[in-house]
Amino acid sequence: MKLDWSARGRARVWLLMALGTLICVAFAFAIDSFDVATGRWRWGSDPVNNFVIPVLLAPPFFFLLLDKMRQLAVAHTELMTVASTDSLTSLLNRRAFTELVDGYLKRVEESDRRIGGALLVIDVDHFKAVNDKFGHTSGDEALKLIAQTIRDTVRQADLVGRVGGEEFCVFMPGQGRESAEAAAERIRIAVTETEFAPGGARHALSVSVGGVAFEDVSPFSDLYRTADERLYAAKHNGRNRVEFRLQDNTSPRAVLH
């Protein structure tokens, strides 16, 4: 079993408790053994107490202190998770997604490296009809199913967020146009193949995807604007399709279905 040495793990509590106890024993021997009058070191009258007393008193003290710090670290992590996670889908929420992508783009810009990437904006087709026909509970189940499908389809390094009611975003660092466009198409196909059957009858789901690839760093707001324009084009041209372009004023290229 792998030990958790992070601030949230108990392994650190036990280790620091042992070290703290040893330090207390060392201090006890040092204080008891130093003769102030002569300035010399000597054994105290009862050196066993220098070991027994710290061993009895120090472990409970250090355990209570360190375990309380561990609990605070766990609570802080949970709070940060709640603050950055969409409660329904467990994806990044809009704020966290935007801040993470912005932070990545700024670091790349400051490093003067040429690292491209891609941004996808994904919208569920005719989602209002799902809510109207099956109810909001089934609508929530559809969103969770689509969110998990997107997460399972992309790379582990890709960021996935829910940025609106039925709108999702995927940021793909280092991904070129061809591979990002292929990933967008895999997402589209995977969603159409999901088994969503409220009331026992299968209901087909689909998404429209707008994508933008970049070779030089652009602000997130510019990337999102371009991807959103491509999403609008996908919706306008019949839905259940991918529209993609480069962030350099090249002509758009559509993937037709």
PASEBA-1860 file (N, C-alpha, C; in nm, 3 decimals):
! residues 257
1> MKLDWSAR> 0.085/-0.120/0.000/0.000/0.000/0.000/0.088/0.125/0.000 ~ 0.059/0.218/-0.089/0.138/0.339/-0.101/0.100/0.438/0.009 ~ 0.202/0.488/0.078/0.177/0.583/0.186/0.155/0.722/0.129 ~ 0.065/0.796/0.191/0.035/0.933/0.150/0.117/1.028/0.237 ~ 0.222/1.087/0.177/0.310/1.178/0.250/0.268/1.324/0.234 ~ 0.154/1.349/0.170/0.109/1.486/0.153/0.056/1.541/0.285 ~ 0.022/1.669/0.284/-0.031/1.733/0.404/-0.165/1.674/0.446 ~ -0.229/1.599/0.355/-0.359/1.539/0.386/-0.346/1.396/0.436
9> GRARVWLL> -0.224/1.339/0.432/-0.205/1.199/0.467/-0.163/1.179/0.612 ~ -0.195/1.062/0.666/-0.160/1.030/0.804/-0.013/0.991/0.818 ~ 0.050/0.948/0.708/0.191/0.907/0.717/0.277/1.023/0.767 ~ 0.249/1.143/0.719/0.326/1.259/0.764/0.301/1.287/0.911 ~ 0.178/1.264/0.957/0.146/1.286/1.099/0.232/1.195/1.187 ~ 0.237/1.067/1.153/0.314/0.971/1.234/0.463/1.001/1.230 ~ 0.514/1.037/1.114/0.657/1.066/1.102/0.695/1.189/1.184 ~ 0.618/1.297/1.169/0.650/1.419/1.242/0.629/1.401/1.392
17> MALGTLIC> 0.531/1.319/1.429/0.512/1.291/1.572/0.635/1.221/1.629 ~ 0.689/1.123/1.555/0.809/1.052/1.602/0.928/1.146/1.610 ~ 0.947/1.231/1.508/1.058/1.325/1.509/1.045/1.426/1.623 ~ 0.922/1.474/1.644/0.899/1.569/1.753/0.930/1.508/1.888 ~ 0.893/1.381/1.906/0.921/1.313/2.033/1.071/1.298/2.054 ~ 1.143/1.260/1.949/1.288/1.246/1.960/1.354/1.380/1.994 ~ 1.305/1.487/1.935/1.360/1.620/1.966/1.333/1.656/2.111 ~ 1.214/1.623/2.162/1.182/1.651/2.302/1.274/1.572/2.395
25> VAFAFAID> 1.301/1.446/2.360/1.392/1.363/2.441/1.531/1.426/2.441 ~ 1.577/1.470/2.324/1.710/1.531/2.314/1.718/1.658/2.396 ~ 1.614/1.740/2.392/1.612/1.862/2.472/1.613/1.830/2.621 ~ 1.535/1.728/2.660/1.530/1.691/2.801/1.668/1.649/2.852 ~ 1.739/1.567/2.775/1.875/1.526/2.813/1.970/1.646/2.816 ~ 1.956/1.736/2.717/2.045/1.851/2.711/2.026/1.943/2.830 ~ 1.899/1.971/2.865/1.872/2.061/2.977/1.915/2.000/3.110 ~ 1.887/1.870/3.125/1.918/1.805/3.253/2.067/1.779/3.269
33> SFDVATGR> 2.139/1.767/3.160/2.280/1.727/3.167/2.376/1.844/3.171 ~ 2.330/1.965/3.146/2.421/2.079/3.145/2.424/2.145/3.283 ~ 2.542/2.154/3.340/2.561/2.218/3.471/2.599/2.364/3.448 ~ 2.507/2.452/3.482/2.529/2.595/3.458/2.646/2.647/3.541 ~ 2.656/2.597/3.663/2.762/2.647/3.754/2.901/2.616/3.699 ~ 2.920/2.496/3.648/3.053/2.456/3.599/3.068/2.471/3.448 ~ 2.955/2.488/3.379/2.960/2.499/3.234/2.996/2.369/3.166 ~ 2.972/2.258/3.234/3.007/2.128/3.180/2.882/2.040/3.165
41> WRWGSDPV> 2.898/1.939/3.077/2.791/1.842/3.056/2.812/1.723/3.149 ~ 2.703/1.672/3.203/2.708/1.555/3.290/2.571/1.488/3.286 ~ 2.567/1.361/3.328/2.439/1.294/3.341/2.364/1.350/3.460 ~ 2.231/1.366/3.446/2.152/1.413/3.558/2.139/1.305/3.664 ~ 2.068/1.341/3.768/2.053/1.246/3.879/1.968/1.126/3.841 ~ 1.873/1.146/3.750/1.786/1.034/3.708/1.763/1.045/3.558 ~ 1.860/1.006/3.477/1.851/1.026/3.331/1.737/0.950/3.266 ~ 1.686/0.842/3.330/1.575/0.766/3.271/1.453/0.855/3.251
49> NNFVIPVL> 1.431/0.950/3.344/1.315/1.040/3.333/1.324/1.127/3.209 ~ 1.446/1.156/3.164/1.461/1.239/3.044/1.408/1.168/2.919 ~ 1.399/1.038/2.927/1.343/0.960/2.817/1.196/0.928/2.839 ~ 1.164/0.884/2.962/1.028/0.836/2.991/0.926/0.948/2.982 ~ 0.954/1.063/3.044/0.855/1.172/3.048/0.824/1.226/2.909 ~ 0.926/1.259/2.824/0.891/1.305/2.688/0.816/1.201/2.605 ~ 0.853/1.072/2.623/0.786/0.967/2.546/0.640/0.954/2.587 ~ 0.610/0.982/2.712/0.471/0.974/2.759/0.389/1.097/2.719
57> LAPPFFFL> 0.452/1.215/2.720/0.377/1.339/2.701/0.380/1.391/2.556 ~ 0.494/1.374/2.489/0.508/1.435/2.357/0.419/1.372/2.249 ~ 0.412/1.237/2.237/0.330/1.179/2.129/0.185/1.225/2.126 ~ 0.112/1.224/2.240/-0.027/1.272/2.232/-0.037/1.418/2.189 ~ 0.057/1.501/2.241/0.054/1.643/2.205/0.076/1.662/2.055 ~ 0.181/1.599/2.003/0.213/1.615/1.860/0.105/1.553/1.772 ~ 0.048/1.440/1.815/-0.055/1.376/1.734/-0.178/1.466/1.722 ~ -0.223/1.522/1.834/-0.340/1.610/1.831/-0.314/1.733/1.745
65> LLDKMRQL> -0.195/1.793/1.759/-0.162/1.912/1.682/-0.152/1.882/1.533 ~ -0.076/1.777/1.499/-0.053/1.746/1.358/-0.179/1.691/1.291 ~ -0.258/1.614/1.363/-0.382/1.562/1.303/-0.481/1.674/1.278 ~ -0.483/1.773/1.366/-0.570/1.888/1.343/-0.524/1.964/1.218 ~ -0.392/1.977/1.199/-0.340/2.042/1.078/-0.375/1.960/0.954 ~ -0.370/1.826/0.966/-0.408/1.740/0.854/-0.555/1.760/0.818 ~ -0.641/1.768/0.920/-0.783/1.789/0.895/-0.808/1.923/0.827 ~ -0.733/2.025/0.866/-0.747/2.156/0.801/-0.703/2.149/0.655
73> AVAHTELM> -0.595/2.071/0.627/-0.549/2.055/0.489/-0.654/1.983/0.405 ~ -0.717/1.880/0.463/-0.823/1.807/0.392/-0.941/1.899/0.364 ~ -0.980/1.978/0.465/-1.093/2.070/0.449/-1.062/2.176/0.342 ~ -0.937/2.223/0.341/-0.898/2.323/0.241/-0.905/2.264/0.101 ~ -0.857/2.140/0.085/-0.861/2.074/-0.045/-1.005/2.055/-0.092 ~ -1.090/2.011/-0.001/-1.232/1.992/-0.036/-1.297/2.123/-0.075 ~ -1.263/2.230/-0.002/-1.320/2.361/-0.032/-1.275/2.408/-0.170 ~ -1.145/2.389/-0.201/-1.094/2.428/-0.332/-1.159/2.346/-0.443
81> TVASTDSL> -1.183/2.218/-0.415/-1.249/2.132/-0.514/-1.391/2.179/-0.540 ~ -1.463/2.210/-0.432/-1.601/2.258/-0.447/-1.603/2.390/-0.524 ~ -1.506/2.477/-0.494/-1.502/2.608/-0.558/-1.468/2.600/-0.706 ~ -1.398/2.495/-0.749/-1.352/2.487/-0.888/-1.427/2.383/-0.972 ~ -1.520/2.309/-0.909/-1.584/2.197/-0.977/-1.733/2.222/-0.996 ~ -1.782/2.187/-1.113/-1.926/2.191/-1.139/-1.993/2.080/-1.060 ~ -2.092/2.114/-0.981/-2.152/2.018/-0.889/-2.226/1.905/-0.959 ~ -2.277/1.929/-1.078/-2.355/1.827/-1.148/-2.265/1.727/-1.220
89> TSLLNRRA> -2.167/1.776/-1.293/-2.088/1.689/-1.381/-1.949/1.655/-1.326 ~ -1.908/1.724/-1.220/-1.773/1.707/-1.161/-1.662/1.753/-1.255 ~ -1.697/1.825/-1.360/-1.596/1.888/-1.445/-1.557/2.023/-1.384 ~ -1.456/2.087/-1.442/-1.421/2.221/-1.400/-1.538/2.315/-1.428 ~ -1.562/2.409/-1.336/-1.664/2.509/-1.366/-1.605/2.618/-1.455 ~ -1.688/2.711/-1.497/-1.644/2.812/-1.596/-1.526/2.894/-1.544 ~ -1.535/2.937/-1.420/-1.429/3.022/-1.364/-1.297/2.946/-1.357 ~ -1.300/2.825/-1.303/-1.177/2.748/-1.289/-1.117/2.714/-1.425
97> FTELVDGY> -1.202/2.676/-1.519/-1.154/2.642/-1.654/-1.086/2.762/-1.718 ~ -1.151/2.878/-1.709/-1.096/3.000/-1.770/-0.962/3.037/-1.706 ~ -0.956/3.030/-1.573/-0.832/3.068/-1.503/-0.718/2.972/-1.536 ~ -0.747/2.843/-1.544/-0.642/2.746/-1.574/-0.588/2.764/-1.717 ~ -0.678/2.784/-1.812/-0.634/2.803/-1.951/-0.558/2.935/-1.965 ~ -0.611/3.041/-1.903/-0.542/3.170/-1.907/-0.402/3.158/-1.846 ~ -0.392/3.089/-1.733/-0.262/3.072/-1.668/-0.164/2.997/-1.755 ~ -0.212/2.893/-1.821/-0.126/2.814/-1.911/-0.077/2.901/-2.027
105> LKRVEESD> -0.168/2.975/-2.088/-0.131/3.057/-2.204/-0.031/3.166/-2.165 ~ -0.047/3.223/-2.046/0.047/3.327/-2.001/0.185/3.268/-1.975 ~ 0.190/3.148/-1.917/0.319/3.084/-1.892/0.391/3.052/-2.024 ~ 0.316/3.005/-2.121/0.375/2.975/-2.252/0.427/3.103/-2.317 ~ 0.349/3.210/-2.307/0.390/3.338/-2.366/0.517/3.391/-2.301 ~ 0.525/3.380/-2.168/0.643/3.428/-2.096/0.767/3.344/-2.124 ~ 0.747/3.218/-2.159/0.861/3.131/-2.185/0.916/3.147/-2.326 ~ 0.844/3.221/-2.410/0.885/3.244/-2.549/0.896/3.114/-2.629
113> RRIGGALL> 0.821/3.014/-2.589/0.821/2.888/-2.664/0.703/2.886/-2.760 ~ 0.720/2.818/-2.871/0.613/2.805/-2.970/0.539/2.674/-2.944 ~ 0.440/2.683/-2.859/0.360/2.564/-2.825/0.215/2.593/-2.862 ~ 0.166/2.520/-2.959/0.029/2.541/-3.003/-0.071/2.467/-2.916 ~ -0.191/2.458/-2.966/-0.297/2.390/-2.893/-0.430/2.411/-2.962 ~ -0.536/2.374/-2.896/-0.669/2.387/-2.955/-0.773/2.404/-2.845 ~ -0.881/2.468/-2.880/-0.995/2.487/-2.789/-1.122/2.443/-2.860 ~ -1.200/2.359/-2.793/-1.330/2.315/-2.845/-1.442/2.372/-2.759
121> VIDVDHFK> -1.546/2.419/-2.823/-1.669/2.458/-2.754/-1.778/2.363/-2.802 ~ -1.842/2.295/-2.709/-1.936/2.187/-2.741/-2.072/2.221/-2.682 ~ -2.174/2.214/-2.764/-2.309/2.246/-2.717/-2.403/2.131/-2.751 ~ -2.487/2.094/-2.654/-2.582/1.983/-2.674/-2.695/2.030/-2.764 ~ -2.723/1.952/-2.867/-2.829/1.988/-2.962/-2.967/1.963/-2.902 ~ -3.056/2.061/-2.922/-3.198/2.049/-2.883/-3.213/2.003/-2.737 ~ -3.132/2.059/-2.648/-3.138/2.014/-2.509/-3.268/2.056/-2.441 ~ -3.322/2.169/-2.479/-3.449/2.213/-2.420/-3.559/2.109/-2.444
129> AVNDKFGH> -3.553/2.043/-2.559/-3.654/1.941/-2.588/-3.641/1.823/-2.493 ~ -3.519/1.792/-2.451/-3.499/1.683/-2.354/-3.564/1.718/-2.222 ~ -3.540/1.840/-2.174/-3.602/1.884/-2.049/-3.754/1.888/-2.059 ~ -3.803/1.939/-2.171/-3.949/1.953/-2.187/-4.018/1.816/-2.196 ~ -3.952/1.720/-2.262/-4.014/1.589/-2.284/-3.998/1.495/-2.165 ~ -3.880/1.497/-2.102/-3.851/1.398/-1.998/-3.836/1.457/-1.858 ~ -3.829/1.589/-1.849/-3.812/1.652/-1.718/-3.667/1.687/-1.690 ~ -3.647/1.776/-1.593/-3.513/1.826/-1.564/-3.422/1.720/-1.502
137> TSGDEALK> -3.480/1.626/-1.430/-3.398/1.521/-1.372/-3.331/1.437/-1.480 ~ -3.409/1.400/-1.581/-3.352/1.327/-1.694/-3.255/1.414/-1.773 ~ -3.286/1.545/-1.780/-3.196/1.637/-1.847/-3.060/1.641/-1.777 ~ -3.063/1.641/-1.644/-2.937/1.639/-1.568/-2.860/1.510/-1.594 ~ -2.933/1.399/-1.604/-2.867/1.271/-1.632/-2.802/1.274/-1.770 ~ -2.868/1.337/-1.866/-2.811/1.349/-2.000/-2.683/1.431/-1.997 ~ -2.683/1.540/-1.921/-2.563/1.624/-1.911/-2.448/1.549/-1.846 ~ -2.478/1.472/-1.741/-2.373/1.394/-1.676/-2.317/1.287/-1.770
145> LIAQTIRD> -2.404/1.227/-1.848/-2.361/1.125/-1.943/-2.272/1.185/-2.051 ~ -2.310/1.301/-2.103/-2.231/1.367/-2.206/-2.098/1.414/-2.149 ~ -2.101/1.468/-2.027/-1.977/1.514/-1.964/-1.878/1.399/-1.948 ~ -1.926/1.284/-1.902/-1.838/1.169/-1.884/-1.787/1.117/-2.019 ~ -1.872/1.123/-2.120/-1.831/1.080/-2.254/-1.718/1.168/-2.307 ~ -1.731/1.299/-2.288/-1.625/1.390/-2.332/-1.496/1.362/-2.257 ~ -1.506/1.347/-2.126/-1.387/1.323/-2.044/-1.317/1.193/-2.084 ~ -1.396/1.091/-2.114/-1.338/0.961/-2.152/-1.276/0.963/-2.291
153> TVRQADLV> -1.317/1.058/-2.374/-1.273/1.059/-2.513/-1.142/1.136/-2.532 ~ -1.118/1.236/-2.449/-0.999/1.320/-2.468/-0.882/1.267/-2.384 ~ -0.766/1.330/-2.399/-0.647/1.290/-2.325/-0.657/1.332/-2.178 ~ -0.579/1.265/-2.095/-0.578/1.300/-1.953/-0.525/1.442/-1.932 ~ -0.435/1.486/-2.019/-0.375/1.619/-2.004/-0.470/1.731/-2.048 ~ -0.577/1.698/-2.119/-0.670/1.800/-2.166/-0.760/1.848/-2.053 ~ -0.793/1.976/-2.055/-0.883/2.034/-1.956/-1.025/2.031/-2.009 ~ -1.117/1.986/-1.927/-1.259/1.979/-1.966/-1.342/2.054/-1.864
161> GRVGGEEF> -1.427/2.143/-1.912/-1.510/2.221/-1.821/-1.652/2.235/-1.872 ~ -1.741/2.255/-1.779/-1.879/2.291/-1.813/-1.890/2.442/-1.795 ~ -1.909/2.514/-1.905/-1.903/2.659/-1.900/-2.040/2.724/-1.914 ~ -2.143/2.644/-1.931/-2.279/2.696/-1.940/-2.378/2.586/-1.910 ~ -2.505/2.613/-1.928/-2.607/2.514/-1.897/-2.584/2.382/-1.967 ~ -2.576/2.385/-2.101/-2.548/2.264/-2.179/-2.427/2.283/-2.269 ~ -2.336/2.368/-2.225/-2.217/2.399/-2.303/-2.091/2.354/-2.229 ~ -2.003/2.288/-2.304/-1.878/2.238/-2.248/-1.760/2.292/-2.329
169> CVFMPGQG> -1.643/2.294/-2.266/-1.521/2.337/-2.334/-1.412/2.234/-2.309 ~ -1.327/2.215/-2.409/-1.210/2.130/-2.396/-1.090/2.208/-2.445 ~ -0.987/2.218/-2.360/-0.862/2.282/-2.400/-0.757/2.175/-2.415 ~ -0.690/2.174/-2.532/-0.594/2.070/-2.566/-0.455/2.130/-2.586 ~ -0.374/2.140/-2.481/-0.241/2.198/-2.497/-0.151/2.113/-2.585 ~ -0.078/2.178/-2.675/0.016/2.108/-2.760/-0.046/2.026/-2.872 ~ -0.176/2.037/-2.889/-0.246/1.956/-2.990/-0.256/2.034/-3.122 ~ -0.214/1.973/-3.232/-0.222/2.037/-3.362/-0.363/2.034/-3.418
177> RESAEAAA> -0.381/2.103/-3.532/-0.515/2.113/-3.590/-0.573/1.977/-3.627 ~ -0.494/1.896/-3.696/-0.547/1.769/-3.744/-0.591/1.678/-3.629 ~ -0.506/1.666/-3.527/-0.539/1.578/-3.414/-0.652/1.635/-3.330 ~ -0.657/1.768/-3.315/-0.765/1.829/-3.238/-0.899/1.814/-3.310 ~ -0.895/1.829/-3.442/-1.018/1.813/-3.520/-1.066/1.668/-3.515 ~ -0.971/1.575/-3.518/-1.007/1.433/-3.506/-1.066/1.404/-3.369 ~ -1.012/1.468/-3.265/-1.066/1.449/-3.130/-1.208/1.504/-3.120 ~ -1.232/1.619/-3.182/-1.366/1.677/-3.183/-1.465/1.583/-3.251
185> ERIRIAVT> -1.421/1.521/-3.360/-1.508/1.427/-3.431/-1.534/1.302/-3.347 ~ -1.433/1.255/-3.274/-1.453/1.139/-3.185/-1.554/1.172/-3.076 ~ -1.548/1.293/-3.023/-1.646/1.335/-2.922/-1.786/1.334/-2.981 ~ -1.800/1.391/-3.100/-1.932/1.397/-3.164/-1.990/1.257/-3.183 ~ -1.907/1.164/-3.234/-1.954/1.028/-3.258/-1.985/0.957/-3.127 ~ -1.899/0.974/-3.027/-1.919/0.907/-2.899/-2.050/0.949/-2.834 ~ -2.085/1.077/-2.846/-2.210/1.124/-2.787/-2.329/1.063/-2.858 ~ -2.323/1.053/-2.991/-2.436/0.994/-3.065/-2.454/0.846/-3.030
193> ETEFAPGG> -2.347/0.781/-2.982/-2.353/0.638/-2.950/-2.386/0.611/-2.803 ~ -2.401/0.714/-2.723/-2.432/0.694/-2.581/-2.573/0.638/-2.564 ~ -2.589/0.560/-2.460/-2.720/0.501/-2.431/-2.794/0.587/-2.330 ~ -2.881/0.673/-2.380/-2.965/0.757/-2.295/-3.109/0.713/-2.317 ~ -3.166/0.648/-2.216/-3.298/0.587/-2.233/-3.389/0.621/-2.116 ~ -3.434/0.744/-2.104/-3.528/0.780/-1.998/-3.662/0.710/-2.019 ~ -3.713/0.648/-1.917/-3.839/0.576/-1.929/-3.827/0.448/-2.008 ~ -3.704/0.402/-2.035/-3.686/0.276/-2.104/-3.674/0.287/-2.255
201> ARHALSVS> -3.703/0.403/-2.311/-3.694/0.421/-2.455/-3.572/0.506/-2.488 ~ -3.489/0.458/-2.582/-3.367/0.530/-2.615/-3.399/0.662/-2.684 ~ -3.331/0.766/-2.637/-3.344/0.898/-2.699/-3.207/0.939/-2.751 ~ -3.199/0.972/-2.878/-3.071/1.006/-2.939/-3.022/1.142/-2.889 ~ -2.894/1.146/-2.855/-2.830/1.271/-2.816/-2.726/1.307/-2.921 ~ -2.702/1.437/-2.938/-2.597/1.481/-3.029/-2.544/1.614/-2.982 ~ -2.424/1.649/-3.031/-2.363/1.777/-2.997/-2.310/1.843/-3.123 ~ -2.304/1.974/-3.117/-2.235/2.052/-3.220/-2.106/2.103/-3.159
209> VGGVAFED> -2.001/2.104/-3.239/-1.868/2.140/-3.188/-1.807/2.250/-3.274 ~ -1.762/2.356/-3.207/-1.684/2.459/-3.272/-1.543/2.453/-3.219 ~ -1.444/2.454/-3.307/-1.306/2.441/-3.262/-1.213/2.541/-3.325 ~ -1.107/2.572/-3.252/-1.004/2.660/-3.305/-0.869/2.603/-3.262 ~ -0.776/2.598/-3.355/-0.638/2.558/-3.325/-0.549/2.680/-3.337 ~ -0.445/2.686/-3.257/-0.354/2.800/-3.263/-0.210/2.750/-3.262 ~ -0.126/2.820/-3.335/0.016/2.788/-3.339/0.096/2.887/-3.256 ~ 0.050/3.011/-3.249/0.108/3.112/-3.162/0.007/3.145/-3.054
217> VSPFSDLY> 0.056/3.179/-2.935/-0.032/3.201/-2.820/-0.127/3.317/-2.847 ~ -0.254/3.294/-2.819/-0.357/3.397/-2.826/-0.428/3.404/-2.691 ~ -0.484/3.518/-2.655/-0.560/3.526/-2.530/-0.678/3.429/-2.533 ~ -0.715/3.378/-2.417/-0.826/3.284/-2.410/-0.954/3.345/-2.467 ~ -0.977/3.473/-2.438/-1.100/3.537/-2.487/-1.108/3.534/-2.639 ~ -0.993/3.551/-2.706/-0.992/3.547/-2.852/-1.017/3.405/-2.903 ~ -0.954/3.307/-2.837/-0.975/3.168/-2.877/-1.121/3.128/-2.858 ~ -1.177/3.167/-2.745/-1.316/3.129/-2.717/-1.410/3.195/-2.818
225> RTADERLY> -1.383/3.320/-2.852/-1.468/3.391/-2.947/-1.468/3.320/-3.083 ~ -1.350/3.280/-3.128/-1.340/3.212/-3.257/-1.408/3.076/-3.253 ~ -1.384/2.999/-3.145/-1.447/2.867/-3.132/-1.599/2.881/-3.123 ~ -1.645/2.985/-3.054/-1.789/3.006/-3.041/-1.851/3.044/-3.175 ~ -1.779/3.118/-3.256/-1.827/3.150/-3.390/-1.840/3.023/-3.474 ~ -1.742/2.933/-3.460/-1.748/2.805/-3.532/-1.864/2.719/-3.480 ~ -1.890/2.727/-3.350/-2.004/2.654/-3.294/-2.135/2.707/-3.353 ~ -2.145/2.839/-3.364/-2.266/2.898/-3.422/-2.283/2.851/-3.566
233> AAKHNGRN> -2.171/2.841/-3.639/-2.177/2.792/-3.777/-2.224/2.647/-3.781 ~ -2.177/2.565/-3.686/-2.220/2.425/-3.680/-2.369/2.416/-3.653 ~ -2.418/2.499/-3.564/-2.562/2.499/-3.535/-2.641/2.545/-3.658 ~ -2.591/2.650/-3.722/-2.662/2.706/-3.837/-2.664/2.610/-3.955 ~ -2.561/2.528/-3.966/-2.549/2.439/-4.083/-2.608/2.300/-4.059 ~ -2.684/2.284/-3.954/-2.757/2.159/-3.938/-2.734/2.082/-3.809 ~ -2.642/2.127/-3.722/-2.615/2.062/-3.593/-2.551/1.924/-3.613 ~ -2.512/1.864/-3.502/-2.446/1.733/-3.502/-2.331/1.732/-3.602
241> RVEFRLQD> -2.242/1.831/-3.589/-2.131/1.845/-3.681/-2.018/1.921/-3.613 ~ -1.903/1.920/-3.677/-1.785/1.990/-3.627/-1.746/2.098/-3.727 ~ -1.724/2.218/-3.678/-1.669/2.327/-3.759/-1.538/2.370/-3.693 ~ -1.433/2.382/-3.775/-1.300/2.404/-3.718/-1.223/2.505/-3.803 ~ -1.133/2.579/-3.737/-1.046/2.670/-3.811/-0.919/2.698/-3.733 ~ -0.820/2.753/-3.802/-0.698/2.801/-3.739/-0.717/2.946/-3.695 ~ -0.648/2.986/-3.590/-0.657/3.122/-3.540/-0.559/3.211/-3.618 ~ -0.581/3.217/-3.750/-0.491/3.300/-3.831/-0.559/3.350/-3.958
249> NTSPRAVL> -0.692/3.358/-3.952/-0.771/3.410/-4.064/-0.767/3.322/-4.188 ~ -0.727/3.194/-4.171/-0.741/3.103/-4.284/-0.887/3.066/-4.299 ~ -0.923/3.017/-4.413/-1.063/2.988/-4.438/-1.110/2.873/-4.350 ~ -1.234/2.882/-4.300/-1.288/2.774/-4.216/-1.298/2.645/-4.294 ~ -1.290/2.536/-4.221/-1.310/2.404/-4.283/-1.414/2.329/-4.201 ~ -1.514/2.278/-4.265/-1.621/2.210/-4.196/-1.607/2.059/-4.213 ~ -1.653/1.988/-4.113/-1.663/1.843/-4.122/-1.811/1.811/-4.133 ~ -1.853/1.760/-4.248/-1.995/1.745/-4.277/-2.045/1.606/-4.240
257> H> -2.171/1.599/-4.197/-2.235/1.470/-4.164/-2.381/1.477/-4.206
END
